[in-house]
Amino acid sequence: MEFEKPAPGEELNESAEATPPRQAASVILLRGGSQALELLLVQRTPEARFMGGFWVFPGGAVDAHEGEGDEAHRLAAVRELEEEASVGGIAPTELVKFSRWITPAVVQIRFDTHFFLASAPADVSPVVDGSEIVDLVWHTPQGALDAYGREELPLVFPTIKHLEQFAGFESADALIAHAAQQTVRPVEPRILIEGEVARVLLPGEPGYD
């Protein structure tokens, strides 16, 4: 996938040393049960230094008091979901890990983000915090991709790739059942600069190695 310019906070690192990635976690909140598949996207404030104005899954960095390892990521994920979208009632143990993405080494601000799936509690009504998050929307995966294609929904590379994967599932239950059977391996994209255009490569794609 090609990008003419990076998202805010994804500028390339001019230093010879890579920035150590900060631990982070994100919740992909699903609704639809066995009948449909919709997911929650939230819009970061345009004033934010990192990903300002972009639509993402609720999430953020792991706080020091949350510890380390899988438990810390789960605690951070449910905390961020409640802080950003006022969605509570989900236990950390209920989360199903879906993926782990590490920001490319050439980018200034880096995260090692663990993405989890969760079913939305019955009759949930997410509400944005109004400061860090300014809007939200429920979308089918393909609906979000179509909105991105019409330039109505600014998305970043990992979100796009997740949505492309989700588009192959007919229901939230089917996606969660699939994820529960998978082994999660870290994905660290690489950036190839060609003139003024940056190509993002994933493991296994030509030119990655």
C-alpha positions as CSV (number, residue, x, y, z in Angstrom):
1,M,0.0,0.0,0.0
2,E,1.3,3.5,-0.9
3,F,1.0,6.7,1.0
4,E,2.1,10.2,-0.2
5,K,2.6,11.5,3.4
6,P,2.5,9.9,6.9
7,A,-0.3,10.4,9.4
8,P,0.4,12.8,12.2
9,G,2.9,11.1,14.6
10,E,4.1,8.7,11.9
11,E,6.9,10.9,10.6
12,L,10.1,9.1,9.8
13,N,12.9,9.0,12.3
14,E,16.0,10.9,11.2
15,S,18.1,9.5,13.9
16,A,20.3,6.4,13.4
17,E,18.8,4.7,16.4
18,A,15.3,3.3,16.4
19,T,12.9,4.5,19.1
20,P,11.9,1.6,21.5
21,P,8.1,0.9,21.0
22,R,5.8,1.7,23.8
23,Q,3.4,-1.0,24.9
24,A,-0.2,-0.4,24.0
25,A,-3.6,-2.1,23.7
26,S,-6.7,-1.7,21.6
27,V,-10.3,-3.1,21.7
28,I,-12.2,-3.8,18.5
29,L,-15.7,-3.7,19.8
30,L,-18.1,-5.9,17.8
31,R,-21.9,-6.1,17.7
32,G,-24.3,-8.3,15.7
33,G,-23.9,-11.6,17.4
34,S,-24.6,-14.5,15.1
35,Q,-26.6,-12.3,12.6
36,A,-24.3,-9.5,11.5
37,L,-20.9,-7.8,12.0
38,E,-20.4,-4.2,12.9
39,L,-17.5,-2.6,14.8
40,L,-16.9,0.6,16.6
41,L,-14.5,3.3,15.2
42,V,-13.7,6.5,17.1
43,Q,-12.2,9.7,15.8
44,R,-9.2,11.2,17.5
45,T,-9.3,15.0,17.9
46,P,-7.7,16.8,15.1
47,E,-5.6,18.6,17.7
48,A,-3.8,15.4,18.8
49,R,-0.1,15.2,18.0
50,F,-0.5,11.5,17.2
51,M,-3.1,10.4,14.6
52,G,-5.0,13.6,14.9
53,G,-8.3,13.5,13.0
54,F,-8.0,9.8,12.1
55,W,-10.5,7.1,12.9
56,V,-9.2,4.2,15.0
57,F,-10.2,1.4,17.3
58,P,-10.4,2.6,21.0
59,G,-7.0,2.1,22.7
60,G,-3.9,3.6,24.0
61,A,-0.7,3.0,25.9
62,V,-0.3,0.7,28.9
63,D,0.1,2.6,32.1
64,A,3.0,1.7,34.5
65,H,0.6,0.6,37.3
66,E,-1.0,-1.9,35.0
67,G,2.2,-4.0,35.0
68,E,3.6,-6.0,32.2
69,G,2.7,-8.9,29.9
70,D,-0.7,-10.1,28.7
71,E,-2.6,-9.1,31.8
72,A,-1.3,-5.5,31.5
73,H,-2.5,-5.3,27.9
74,R,-5.9,-6.5,28.8
75,L,-6.3,-4.1,31.7
76,A,-5.2,-1.2,29.5
77,A,-7.6,-2.3,26.7
78,V,-10.7,-2.2,28.8
79,R,-9.6,1.0,30.6
80,E,-9.1,2.8,27.3
81,L,-12.4,1.6,26.0
82,E,-14.2,3.0,29.0
83,E,-12.3,6.3,29.0
84,E,-12.7,7.0,25.3
85,A,-16.1,5.6,24.5
86,S,-17.8,5.1,28.0
87,V,-18.2,1.4,27.4
88,G,-17.7,-0.6,30.6
89,G,-18.8,-4.0,31.8
90,I,-16.2,-6.0,29.9
91,A,-13.8,-8.1,31.9
92,P,-10.2,-8.3,30.8
93,T,-10.4,-12.1,30.7
94,E,-13.3,-11.8,28.2
95,L,-11.1,-10.2,25.5
96,V,-10.0,-12.4,22.6
97,K,-6.6,-11.5,21.3
98,F,-6.6,-11.0,17.5
99,S,-3.3,-9.4,16.5
100,R,-0.1,-7.6,17.6
101,W,1.4,-4.8,15.4
102,I,4.7,-3.1,16.0
103,T,5.3,0.3,14.4
104,P,8.1,0.2,11.8
105,A,11.6,1.0,13.2
106,V,12.0,4.0,10.9
107,V,9.0,5.8,12.4
108,Q,9.5,8.4,15.2
109,I,6.7,7.4,17.5
110,R,6.4,3.7,17.9
111,F,4.0,1.3,19.7
112,D,3.8,-2.4,20.2
113,T,0.0,-2.7,20.1
114,H,-2.0,-5.8,21.1
115,F,-5.5,-5.8,19.5
116,F,-8.4,-7.6,21.2
117,L,-11.9,-8.5,20.1
118,A,-14.9,-8.0,22.4
119,S,-18.6,-8.4,22.0
120,A,-20.5,-5.2,22.9
121,P,-22.6,-5.5,26.1
122,A,-26.4,-5.6,25.4
123,D,-27.9,-2.2,24.7
124,V,-24.6,-0.5,24.9
125,S,-24.6,3.2,23.9
126,P,-21.0,4.5,23.5
127,V,-20.3,8.1,24.2
128,V,-17.1,10.0,23.2
129,D,-15.1,11.7,25.9
130,G,-15.2,15.0,23.9
131,S,-11.5,15.7,24.4
132,E,-9.2,13.0,23.1
133,I,-12.1,11.4,21.1
134,V,-14.6,13.7,19.3
135,D,-16.8,11.3,17.3
136,L,-17.7,7.6,16.9
137,V,-19.5,5.4,14.4
138,W,-20.6,1.8,14.0
139,H,-19.6,0.4,10.6
140,T,-19.5,-3.0,8.8
141,P,-15.9,-3.7,7.8
142,Q,-16.7,-3.2,4.1
143,G,-18.7,-0.1,4.9
144,A,-15.7,1.4,6.6
145,L,-13.4,0.5,3.8
146,D,-15.9,2.0,1.2
147,A,-16.0,5.2,3.3
148,Y,-12.2,5.3,3.3
149,G,-12.2,4.9,-0.5
150,R,-14.5,7.9,-0.8
151,E,-12.1,9.9,1.4
152,E,-14.9,10.2,4.0
153,L,-13.1,8.2,6.8
154,P,-9.4,8.8,7.3
155,L,-7.8,5.5,8.3
156,V,-4.2,4.4,9.0
157,F,-2.6,1.3,7.6
158,P,-3.1,-1.2,10.5
159,T,-6.8,-0.3,10.7
160,I,-7.2,-0.8,7.0
161,K,-5.6,-4.2,7.1
162,H,-7.7,-5.3,10.1
163,L,-10.9,-4.2,8.2
164,E,-9.8,-6.1,5.2
165,Q,-9.5,-9.3,7.3
166,F,-12.8,-8.7,9.0
167,A,-14.7,-8.3,5.7
168,G,-14.5,-12.0,5.1
169,F,-16.7,-12.8,8.2
170,E,-20.5,-12.7,8.2
171,S,-21.0,-12.3,11.9
172,A,-19.4,-11.0,15.1
173,D,-19.7,-14.5,16.6
174,A,-17.9,-16.1,13.7
175,L,-15.0,-13.7,13.8
176,I,-14.5,-14.2,17.6
177,A,-14.7,-17.9,17.3
178,H,-12.1,-17.8,14.5
179,A,-9.8,-15.5,16.5
180,A,-10.0,-17.8,19.6
181,Q,-8.4,-20.6,17.6
182,Q,-5.5,-18.6,16.2
183,T,-1.9,-18.1,17.4
184,V,-1.0,-14.4,17.4
185,R,2.4,-13.5,15.9
186,P,3.8,-10.0,15.9
187,V,3.6,-8.0,12.6
188,E,6.2,-5.3,12.0
189,P,5.6,-3.6,8.7
190,R,8.5,-2.1,6.8
191,I,8.5,1.2,4.9
192,L,10.2,1.5,1.5
193,I,10.7,5.0,0.2
194,E,10.4,5.6,-3.5
195,G,10.8,9.2,-4.3
196,E,8.0,11.1,-2.4
197,V,5.9,8.0,-2.0
198,A,6.2,5.5,0.9
199,R,5.3,1.9,0.4
200,V,4.3,-0.2,3.4
201,L,5.3,-3.8,3.2
202,L,4.1,-6.7,5.3
203,P,6.0,-9.9,6.1
204,G,5.9,-12.3,3.1
205,E,5.4,-9.5,0.5
206,P,8.0,-9.0,-2.2
207,G,10.7,-6.6,-1.1
208,Y,10.1,-7.0,2.7
209,D,13.4,-8.8,3.3
